[in-house]
Amino acid sequence: MVKELFKASVIGACLVLLLCASASAYSGPFEFGSKVKSEDTDISRLVHGYTQMPQVWFWDANGNGFDRGDFIYLHFNNSSQRTDIDDVRLTRYYDLMPGSKVRSIDEDFSRMLTFLSGWRIVFADSYGSAGYSLDDGVYIHMDAGHSGVVGQGDVRLTPFSNIASGTIVCQGDLDAGRPVTTLVQTIRFYNENGDETISGVPIYDFPDDVYMDISLDNASPCGFVVVNNVRLSV
């Protein structure tokens, strides 16, 4: 009898573990540049704004100004001109993928950065609809020389066709020349570990997921993960 009860309890525990594993597999992790859908497990999360608005900077690795060989970051400490802990890579740095966060042990930690002037987040409409939709490509767009269309040097925040997110647009790419529209959005984070200051202000750090959020405008200190938000970290 005891053996049977023990066997039943072991089987039950295994079933629980299997269910938990299945749930974990469903919940993520989601890929950099993926868009939130209604069935996703991170839908409706409360997300917070930053005390300093994040900006786009680049490491001029070859010393000749911004080009395809440089590395681009979402940089959170705008009083510093060097890559810092928890900055988000928007392009790949060798084996460190777009959406990964900088750590103090990484080779690209504390690299001198240059502000990417004239950048804005835009979308390229796919179906001629009036607004931003799930299939529209999202880019970090540089106005110089091609203010109304996807152009050389723009950074894909979402995939286009078989071209991955976190890549830089080159002349002749299939999405080059597509008309773009400024996307009203705010970069916010989900406070995964609940860290806060003494005064109750959420603290952004390594475990926290970063989103391009369209739920509420910049005037609001927080927002919600909604359909069409773009995941900017992994």
N, C-alpha and C positions, 0 to 999 in steps of 0.2 A: 504493500500500500504506500509506504513511504517513498519507495523507488518510483512508483507511478506518479505520485504527487511531484516529486523532484523533476522527473522527466517532463511532466506537463508544464511546470514552471519554467524550465529551460526553453521549451518550445515557444511558450508565450513570450519570453524575453527576446528570443530571436526574431519573432514576428514583429515585436515593437521596434527593435533595432532596424529591421528591414523597412518598416513603414517610415521611420525617421530618416533613414538613408534616402528613400525615394523622395520624401518631401524636401530634403536638403538638395538633392540633385535637381529638383524642379525649380527651387528658389534661386538658383544662380551658381556661380557668378555670371552676371551678364557681361557681354563684350563692350569694350570701348566703342562709342559711337552708335550703339544700339538705341532704338527708340522705345519708350515705355508703351506697352499695350494694356488694354483693359483687364486682361487676364493675368498680368504679371504680379508677382508676389510683393513687389515694392510699391505698387500703386497706393496712393493716398498717404504715403509717409509725410510727416511734417518735416520741412526743410528750412534751414536758416540762412540768412544773409551773412556776409562777412563784415567785420568792422572796417576793413579797407576793401574797396572794390578790386577783385582780382584783375590783373592785366596780362597781356600777352607780350612776352619778351623772347629774345632768341640769343643763343650762344653762337657768335660769329666764329665758327671753328676754323675757317680758312683765312680769316682776316680781310676779306674783300667785300664786306657788306652782305646784306641778306640775299641768300640764294638757296638752291636745292640742297646743298651740302651742309646746311646749318641745322641746329636742333632747337625746337620751339617748345616753350614751357608756359603753363598757366602759373603765374608767379603771384604769391600772396603777400609778401613783405615788400611793399613798394618803397620803403626807406632803404632797402638794400639792393645793390646791383649785381648780386651773385645768387646762383641757384641755392635754394634753401631747403631744409627738411620739409617734406610734404608738398613741395611744388609738384604739379602734375605734368608729365611729359605729353605733349600733344602730337609729337612725332617720335618715331622710334630712335632710340640711342643704342645701336648695336643689338645686343640681346635683351635690352630693356624696352618693353613694348609701350606703344601709346596707351595712355591711361594709367600707367604705373607711377608711383610716387617716389620722389627722390629721398634717399636715406643718406646718413652721414658717411656710410661705408662705400657709397657708390662713386664711380670714377668721375661722374659729371656733377658731383656735389661741389659747391662753392666755386663754380665757373663764372667768369665775368659775363654779364648779360647786357644786351642792348634792347631798349624799348622798341617795340614794333609799332611805329607811329602810323596813324591813319587806319587802324584795324577796326572792324565791326563784324558782328555775326549776322549772316544773311542766309536766305534760303532761295533755292532755284526751283520754281514751280514745275511740277511734272505733267500736270493735266490741264493747265489753263484755268484752274479754279481761282476764286477770288482771294483765298487766304492760304495759310500754311497748313499742310496736311501730312499724313503719315509717310507718304512716299516721296516727299520733297527732300532734296539734298540740302544739307546744312554745311556752311563754310565759315572759316575765318577769312575775311575778305579785305584785301588791301586796295584802297581807292586809286592809287597812283596809276594813271594810264588806262584803266579799264573799269571805271567807276560803276558802270551799269551791268556788267556781265562777269561771269566766272573767268578769271584770268590767271596767267602765270604767277606763281608765288602764293596763291590762295591755298589754304589748308582745309582738307576735307575732314569735317567732324563726323560725318556719316559716310557709309560706303556709297559708291556710285557704280552700278553695273557690277563688273568683276574687279573694280579698283577698291582697295581697302580704305577704311577710315584711317586718319592719322598719316596721310600722304600729302605731298605737295603737288599742286596742279602744274603741269608743264605745257608748253605750247604744243598744240596738236592733239591733246587729250580729248576724249570724246565729250567730256562735260565742259571744256573750254568754250567760252562764247555764249553760254546759257544766261539769259537775263536773271538778275537777282533782285531781291527785295530785302530791306532791313527787317530783321526779326526782333520783335519786342520780347525781351527775355531778361532774366537775371540769373547769374551763377550763384547757386546755393548748395548747401551740404546737409546731409542727414547725420545727426549727432548719434552715431552708433553706440558709443560707450557712455553717453550722458554727461561727459565732462562739462563743467561750467565754472565760471569765475565766482568769486564770493558774492558778487552782486547778481548772479544768476544768468550771465551772458554765456551762451553756448560756445565751447572752445572747439575749433577745427583741429583735428590731428589725424594720424595715420589710418585708423580704422574707418574713417568717415567717407561715405560715398558722395561724389560731386555730381551735380546735375546742371544742365542748362534748363532752367525752369521757366515755363510760360504761364504758370497759374495766376500769379499776381505781379503787379509792376514793381519797380524799384522802390517806390514809396513804402511798401510793406516790408517789415523786418523779417518776415517769413513767408513761406508758401507751401504748396503741396505737390507731391509727385503726381502728375496727371499724364494722360495719354499725349504722346508727342514730345514729352520731355526727352532730352538726349543725355545719356549717361557719359560722363567725362572721366570717370575713373574706374579701375578694375580692382 
